[in-house]
């Protein structure tokens, strides 16, 4: 319990001037006697020795101390069970208080202040800054933070996720912003850097090794549970949270990164450099920049590459969204190459589609020409299927269709009209009617329909009824019960009587 200075002064006055014992001061100020004893000890007085009273735990203290020396982090609840099995009669709450008094305190470890040469080292880490809601998607907002160990120059870039491609993009952008590369990059044991670690044996992420070979720097992980070895980037992330991100308003990710770039140059660059307090961070970076390694001629590729399978529909799924492709590329394996702003879809080496990237979810990002080409092909295929069926049933219809198209009539509508007449009148009647329409020089479905009506009226036949049977065989075989017509007979008899 932390006491204010007024209370501590009051405790010292009661003890020295009024000669009150510790118990009296504790009762009058409503404090624990340990708090009173701590204030007196901090004032230079010798520690107050408590009167030892016999306790039920005394016979078990040697066993307890020996066990705690061997297992310093053993829980009091587990130790109570061990002592209880050996005959201890006390209750667990009082036992827990006794263990707190006898448990050995861990030794405080001292650390050396780490100093680095200009251009020698940078420290890299991710910082989590909540989430962004983008449409239906909830994306993690991650900050890639890199700090030059000598000048404390910060590079800050926000990304929607901490996956490997963004890790690479952060390095490339940092090196471009600094105009050079430090000789050593220090990481903790994040998966983007270290895949596996067994003692001193480390298996680096092969993509990170490729990046390091491209820019000629040495990736170096810190020891396990040794955050002090990269304390500069840890403090930089805390500084970013307090001095930049807290209470900041931004419209989107691009706006946030633009504000971050301005803040790094202005406020973060104007603070004092710990290595030389006569310099600002920006001034120290000006001195450090010539010591950095030169950049290679071309930036390291950081596009997201993913093999996707196109199904029966002209879309491929990438990062929670569907992107359209030409309908001629369905049912095959394709490759997606994505930057932060653009998604390219490749069939081998050929780029078949390019889309702006969406960070929403369950969206269809499509080009109108992709869908229009598929719709046109489907309509054309439907018309061809109807034409083939009609010409196969009534060969004379081919000449009429050619004539109709030459006159500018829609092929699909003409085929549908003739197919309907074929279903109503049959092959023989339709063939005769088509011949009459062609003889009159009118290749149109209405001329065929007129010829059929004239033949029907000349033969004094009733109009044909279109009967459509169910497609399924079982439905066709369902027995139909005829209605009783006795009621109609009765009505007819009554009508005759009144007549």
Steps between C-alpha positions, in 0.01 A plus 500: 500500500643838400468776760495872426775726646263652760420158648868401508588824681219437750630147568853631568369770733291257707795261529776753586314779677213318668684168548204298373568135428437354157173332599355823640590697185345228280173501696469878512574552129308188391807355328673164501793472737721388210440836329606680820810283527593566137479881549718480808753277324521739206572780749812312616364334813590137564241241399250422772538147623175319550442283801502143381200307622475124468312396187364173363716546192830505691567122475450521123715808431819303415306297242333816363826693468678209335216454251487873417876508450469219246176627341479880559188541281297217655149622579391531862189290428714207384742540790206503742383162370850358545522628857142396575584142401780515756266594784475881495170595674471865389271661244611594146442879528737545796747258340510714184595804711782307665638383165505859373729589792742209442506480121844600364501822302647489148826684456487820300707477184718789391550580132779676318416799287526391135676734261525460124698668225332720238345293221562176687159381621126540471231343717172379349167399651123503447259703711128417524272804488151350507281429196345685207146434381496498119152417375422151626865424583688560826869537426782519760689829495871418535790746514834402352760684707872513423748707704865579423680419825747789485291800394162360616351593161156336478331352198126446549258341254153359572368186327183291513659188645846377598543234232829444324434720196435803720813416700702514177327821388591663830870421451502624140320824593731559800814456291362734234409761762848483659684481170709209623514175696649435847736207534299312765124463548391392847173306545319319776370150435207593274406243234586733215863480613551176695313182411653273762745528786662231712745659740765672291392323180279736295309437178429830330209565270643435152321804355671724756836346406428579135419861596820522706705364209344752264586799724814340656412539869522247781174390670564441868235382753519597866515240772176350630327717763761774452296799396770731638722408204263684267372757746537785252225375273287402803526855633434637152173305478395631842596851388290459184199388703519798735630781280352414160211253499313602817193704406593517132231528232551367148277415206674191365830315504663732244408805709641336816831420329525852361457640851756249630759612243451864597521418873825303459666797330360770731429400860693172515796650315524805727545307826845475657730215396597286804844427354583871472263738676642797313337361184144435399405163353481654153847653535644171629342319206667741258832393650406130498356479148836498314602199715214287366553244227401605151167387362492239227390605154153344514259469795424159643171356360232492766185408307269239646514195272225241532387211281120494469254269327230642275176305515208501261423867560733770362638603842797415722504538879779706658514652847127459579380646165421378148673652197369449146695333218420438131254211461750322277730446802262307728573153640876539524776604741598867488744722690413814696767767544382773737647825623340719766291676237465262204416137427631341181386157383736305276462192282859389474691814404199680347304754706133424439342744749597799716281634781527756779549316828212488748549452876128438553363147504247303291524754218500435124753722327442459130551657159181553301655353186567168676134456589372641170712258296367204698137616467538549125651156456223341706230672295670404177536141616133490601397629158722247326354213701144604410595546134660157478194335656260683265699432183539135592123462549389717204777531236293755303534745791868561417416701188241704693752577779758617246245726336385638835857585604568669166195721563638596844268288713642377836609139464414397852146641489435336160624163625284517812188590299551213253573257785170595662312441170679166464379392841138602424456385138759230444771444238277438196281808537794725583695379196209582265447842662871588471497407130195727444667792684817458294293479179340834587844647571424578866758317721339597829337295783177697462468388137546138613240548774253650248547207264435252783180680604372508143561125462325431831194705406485339155496158662244615764722379786495641854794713615789286627555488876852511634540212741811508713572179687712488815866434438535225762377154403338432838296819473377394156376163632293645785136381453245780457151440648224643271238725654141385537276666232159418658461855627542636146232256370258622763557859403437420131170322582377797704588731214294290255195504728504879530541533127 
